[in-house]
């Protein structure tokens, strides 16, 4: 189903391409960092920051904004690129990624003052708990913003994720949407080989979650899932987004060896 | 009020008493001697190791009755919760055991049950703090400080969030539960974390003050440590409590005993033992392990020339280490360390365990005597 008009769809395609280009350029300049996951999440971040999130780049602390928690801090490059293109800070600053004194830390660090960063994070498995805390606070204060948390599929091997999953459904946090970047790969190879996650949807369902799936590279599909999550009652929602690690650079797509490698200059020129 | 009142303390809901009235009632604080200087010796602590002759005829502190520091924590938490609507409390199943039941009963809409999942509890606390709440999460110190250490490090400390973490069951005085439940490393683990404040109050009254201070006077993460066993409650609220400001409970110039937690009372008893030998010991209650009161330590080193530290914790990384770090940098003097000597605890009666591991006034006094006997090597004073 196409919920986006062609013009809106094309706009998002263009922005996603810019974000991918920025991810590659910033990693190239940095000389280290996580390419595969950052590219794989570019469309989801585009859909969030340029269509679905309620936010104001000029007022990053706006109380009514939707919150986005990046639990997998290692894909910071795609978060930074989305924030920069949305207007939180100059796009040029992306080239300071990972350098001494930069606000763009290797993993997001609030202490360095980059606007738009909700949480310093990078140790896997912690973000969902923080999102649960934010969702509880929003409900206590009768606020109607949503909390989004972004997770890797390999990250789901951390036990703390399931502690948080239990808590979110116990407390019926329907203002919480977790998005899982289901690219099927982690550093040692396939998630199913390293530590299998399937049947993943059933796992979340059995924990009491509303489970949606989408094609993480189809804007209509992503946005439909995000909007559907917003209608959930009494249940938190997880969107299992099928993605391709390294999406946008065919030579590295679906190759786990590009999880933490930097691009070559040729890759940048081909984007 | 629409809340289910605590069955034992219904008056707050019925007659409109203020929270402080409520707290006063709660404790039946009928202390005759508000000024601690005038107290007479009246030790009630069932300390078999203290011969009576050491406790007679001195101006000392009064034990108003044995009370667990966890109870003081729970009372401080309730007081802060009643006065500040931002305070929320997270429970990890052992709510009563860690002193949070008063809050949970009085303010159920701000009590969040998260089950036996300490890592999640800390993460949730971080999320609540990011939204302006003041979350207080209490569980046994071993689980709070160690099981959830990474969450505390990254989600709480790196984000510099005002989360108050209560570490219960501190020390071997937990007793029969044995080594797994006796927190002996928590202060060390917590004090290495940037942004963290570490508090270790000496009795129930101070635990109450320390808890309200942690909630009302801090902006970043705080770890507050307390015990389960009823121990002498000898300080008064009028003594006040300032984070990072050690309390000199007794002056003396022959040596200094710097103690924390339950060992402060033992230090006072030890000072009496020493006094009977003609030795005047200064006694410092180091209720804040981080930031440590450097000035008080340096002054003690300069003026008394010898320091004994006493804690219910591993000497490695604990109070002893923290004091030594200051002493060696600013004014090296001979030191002795009373605490756990790099080993686990075990099951037993609390008092038996304190004695087995030398966590007593007698051990402190003996260590002090030894430092004094070695005075020939000490010409720094």
Contacts between the chains, C-beta under 8 A, distances in Angstrom:
chain1	res1	chain2	res2	distance
A	109	B	158	7.0
A	110	B	159	5.9
A	110	B	160	7.9
A	111	B	158	7.3
A	111	B	159	8.0
A	111	B	160	6.7
A	118	B	130	7.1
A	119	B	126	7.7
A	119	B	130	7.0
A	119	B	155	7.4
A	119	B	159	6.4
A	120	B	154	6.9
A	120	B	158	4.7
A	120	B	159	4.8
A	121	B	154	6.7
A	121	B	155	7.3
A	122	B	154	6.8
A	123	B	150	5.5
A	123	B	151	8.0
A	123	B	153	7.7
A	123	B	154	4.5
A	125	B	119	7.9
A	126	B	119	7.9
A	126	B	123	5.3
A	126	B	150	7.6
A	126	B	151	5.7
A	126	B	154	6.1
A	126	B	155	5.0
A	127	B	123	7.8
A	128	B	123	7.4
A	129	B	119	7.0
A	129	B	120	4.6
A	129	B	121	8.0
A	129	B	122	7.3
A	129	B	123	2.3
A	129	B	124	5.2
A	129	B	126	7.3
A	129	B	127	6.9
A	129	B	151	7.1
A	129	B	155	7.2
A	130	B	123	5.0
A	130	B	124	7.3
A	130	B	126	4.9
A	130	B	127	4.1
A	130	B	130	7.1
A	130	B	155	5.7
A	131	B	127	6.2
A	132	B	120	7.3
A	132	B	123	7.2
A	132	B	124	5.1
A	132	B	127	6.1
A	133	B	123	6.6
A	133	B	124	3.9
A	133	B	125	6.3
A	133	B	126	6.0
A	133	B	127	2.1
A	133	B	128	4.3
A	133	B	129	7.6
A	133	B	130	7.2
A	133	B	131	7.4
A	133	B	135	7.4
A	134	B	127	4.1
A	134	B	128	7.5
A	134	B	130	6.1
A	134	B	131	5.5
A	135	B	127	7.5
A	136	B	112	6.3
A	136	B	124	6.8
A	136	B	127	7.2
A	136	B	128	6.4
A	137	B	127	6.8
A	137	B	128	5.1
A	137	B	130	7.8
A	137	B	131	3.5
A	137	B	132	7.3
A	137	B	133	5.4
A	138	B	131	7.0
A	140	B	88	7.5
A	140	B	109	7.9
A	140	B	110	7.6
A	140	B	133	7.6
A	141	B	131	7.4
A	159	B	119	7.6
A	160	B	117	7.9
A	160	B	119	4.2
A	160	B	120	6.0
A	160	B	123	6.9
A	160	B	151	7.2
A	163	B	115	7.9
A	163	B	117	3.8
A	163	B	119	6.0
A	163	B	120	3.6
A	164	B	120	4.9
A	164	B	123	6.5
A	164	B	124	7.6
A	166	B	115	7.1
A	166	B	117	7.1
A	166	B	120	7.8
A	167	B	114	5.3
A	167	B	115	7.3
A	167	B	117	7.0
A	167	B	120	5.6
A	167	B	124	6.7
A	170	B	115	7.7
A	171	B	112	7.6
